[in-house]
Amino acid sequence: MVAGRWMQGPPKKILLATDLSARCDRALDRALALAGEWEAGLVVVHVLEDASPVADESDAQPSWRRPPNARSLAEMRARADMSDIAGDATVVIESGDPAEAILRTARTHDCGLIVTGVARNELLGRLVLGGTTARLARRSERPVLVVRKRARRPYARIVVATDFSESSRHALEATRCFFPRQGLTLFHAYDAPLALMASDAASHRAQFHEAAHRDAEAFLEASGLAGQPGARPELVLEYGDPDRLLTEYVDTKGIDLVALGTHGRSAMFHILIGSVAQSLVETLPCDVLVVRNPETKPSD
């Protein structure tokens, strides 16, 4: 299983899922940057959702005036788009359900990472996830990188958001193996139930902070990072709403990438189905690496 390879370094092959539109250019640039950084092969997949008629060979028109079938046209456009910047990329044209076709291509070509972009612009330029990207995040056994920002530089400021679950441990391990030379920050937001009713609210919250710190140390110990100065992530433990705090932290610190595990034990990591988790992935002002726990079943 792919999860077993997370401890063996960055992926040897990267899959870029593209609809050949300009909105996928940022994902393309990031995929190319990572392929160069990791010396990895690049596979580009475009999925035809609707069956398109093939040109009638008996047509009296000259061959050059007959429209090519959709598959040939898509492959021609993809290769033209890649030729100057990724001439060695493998171009795959699939058909059918986009998410299933992308996952099938990733398995066939043994890609260790799927790179995709946001779906569209809404009012005021808000970028949102599309159905295909959301399904990939829920179902993929391989990490999925959702690209939002321009690839102006390699990832340098990386945060792993955690609830100390086994799923977020997988996310931490994958991130560490993908980016072994970058310093990581482990971010955890905790709640202090009944703090407003406590006679000493500050002392009440301090107890939960101490508990979060113990959980964090145990989590790092289980991940094998507690005693490694160079590999040990910086700890950020904050009291409050995880969605709001994480978004503010990303903005304030200029974070390039946030890694999330799915199937965790808190709402923020709930399988990326609920509105809370999907909102988090949509609203974080940076790229997001989604890592599904390989020991759990994928979900529609």
PEGIKA-V465966 format. One record per residue. N is the residue number from 1. SS is DSSP state (H for helix, E for strand, C for the rest). PSI is psi in whole degrees, 0 to 359 (999 if undefined). NEAR is the number of other ideal C-beta (glycine too) atoms within 10 Angstrom. Layout:
BEGIN
n=[N	N]
ss=[SS	SS]
psi=[PSI	PSI]
near=[NEAR	NEAR]
END
This chain:
BEGIN
n=[1	2	3	4	5	6	7	8	9	10	11	12	13	14	15	16	17	18	19	20	21	22	23	24	25	26	27	28	29	30	31	32	33	34	35	36	37	38	39	40	41	42	43	44	45	46	47	48	49	50	51	52	53	54	55	56	57	58	59	60	61	62	63	64	65	66	67	68	69	70	71	72	73	74	75	76	77	78	79	80	81	82	83	84	85	86	87	88	89	90	91	92	93	94	95	96	97	98	99	100	101	102	103	104	105	106	107	108	109	110	111	112	113	114	115	116	117	118	119	120	121	122	123	124	125	126	127	128	129	130	131	132	133	134	135	136	137	138	139	140	141	142	143	144	145	146	147	148	149	150	151	152	153	154	155	156	157	158	159	160	161	162	163	164	165	166	167	168	169	170	171	172	173	174	175	176	177	178	179	180	181	182	183	184	185	186	187	188	189	190	191	192	193	194	195	196	197	198	199	200	201	202	203	204	205	206	207	208	209	210	211	212	213	214	215	216	217	218	219	220	221	222	223	224	225	226	227	228	229	230	231	232	233	234	235	236	237	238	239	240	241	242	243	244	245	246	247	248	249	250	251	252	253	254	255	256	257	258	259	260	261	262	263	264	265	266	267	268	269	270	271	272	273	274	275	276	277	278	279	280	281	282	283	284	285	286	287	288	289	290	291	292	293	294	295	296	297	298	299	300]
ss=[C	H	H	H	H	H	H	H	C	C	C	C	E	E	E	E	E	C	C	C	C	H	H	H	H	H	H	H	H	H	H	H	H	H	H	H	H	H	C	C	E	E	E	E	E	E	E	E	C	C	C	C	C	C	C	C	C	C	C	C	C	C	H	H	H	C	C	C	C	H	H	H	H	H	H	H	H	H	H	H	H	H	H	C	C	C	C	C	C	E	E	E	E	E	E	C	C	H	H	H	H	H	H	H	H	H	H	H	C	C	C	C	E	E	E	E	E	C	C	E	E	C	H	H	H	C	E	E	C	C	H	H	H	H	H	H	H	H	H	C	C	C	E	E	E	E	E	C	C	C	C	C	C	C	C	C	C	E	E	E	E	C	C	C	C	H	H	H	H	H	H	H	H	H	H	H	H	H	C	C	C	C	C	E	E	E	E	E	E	E	C	C	C	C	H	H	H	C	C	C	H	H	H	H	H	H	H	H	H	H	H	H	H	H	H	H	H	H	H	H	H	H	C	C	C	C	C	C	C	C	C	C	C	E	E	E	E	E	E	C	C	H	H	H	H	H	H	H	H	H	H	H	H	C	C	C	E	E	E	E	E	C	C	C	C	C	H	H	H	C	C	C	C	C	H	H	H	H	H	H	H	H	H	C	C	C	E	E	E	E	E	C	C	C	C	C	C	C	C	C]
psi=[151	324	326	343	355	334	7	12	184	160	148	340	141	136	124	121	122	149	10	15	169	335	348	3	322	320	321	313	319	319	319	319	317	321	320	319	321	357	47	153	152	127	129	125	135	134	128	116	325	140	131	143	144	144	140	115	340	359	140	349	153	152	325	344	350	132	136	158	162	322	313	320	317	318	321	316	319	315	322	322	328	340	317	338	340	62	334	2	144	123	127	128	119	173	160	207	123	311	315	321	321	315	321	318	319	319	315	320	6	49	135	354	138	126	131	170	181	163	313	169	136	191	144	17	17	128	132	160	144	174	321	315	318	320	322	316	327	325	337	132	349	147	145	125	116	115	128	325	160	144	67	337	163	156	128	317	104	132	135	113	133	149	14	20	169	325	317	338	319	320	319	316	318	317	318	320	326	324	69	338	348	143	138	152	129	117	128	129	134	158	156	87	140	21	324	339	350	147	329	90	321	317	322	313	326	325	319	328	317	320	320	322	319	318	321	317	320	322	315	322	315	332	356	21	356	321	20	99	318	332	342	125	156	138	132	111	118	145	127	191	123	320	309	315	318	317	316	321	317	315	312	320	358	44	138	325	136	130	135	139	152	169	38	193	3	167	327	335	23	79	6	31	315	158	329	309	316	323	322	313	324	325	344	127	44	177	153	129	117	124	115	139	118	346	359	159	143	159	147	999]
near=[9	18	17	8	16	23	11	10	12	19	25	15	17	26	31	30	28	22	17	14	9	8	16	23	15	19	23	24	16	24	30	19	15	23	23	12	14	18	8	18	17	23	23	25	25	25	22	17	13	7	9	15	8	13	15	10	7	5	11	7	10	7	8	5	9	14	14	13	13	16	15	13	14	21	15	13	14	19	15	10	19	20	11	7	11	19	8	8	22	16	21	19	21	20	16	13	14	22	21	15	21	28	22	16	22	25	14	13	15	15	25	23	26	27	28	26	27	21	18	12	11	9	5	5	6	11	18	16	22	16	10	20	25	21	22	26	27	21	18	24	16	24	24	28	26	26	23	17	14	10	19	8	8	14	21	13	16	22	25	26	28	30	21	20	18	15	24	29	21	25	27	25	19	25	27	22	16	25	21	12	8	15	13	21	17	24	24	23	22	21	14	19	9	9	16	8	8	14	6	9	13	9	10	17	17	13	12	16	15	11	13	20	14	10	16	20	12	12	22	22	11	13	21	13	19	14	9	12	6	8	15	15	22	10	16	17	17	16	15	14	14	22	17	12	18	25	19	13	19	22	12	8	14	10	22	19	25	28	28	29	27	26	23	24	13	18	14	22	25	16	18	24	14	13	9	16	24	18	15	23	21	19	15	23	13	21	23	22	23	24	30	28	21	16	11	14	8	15	13	7]
END
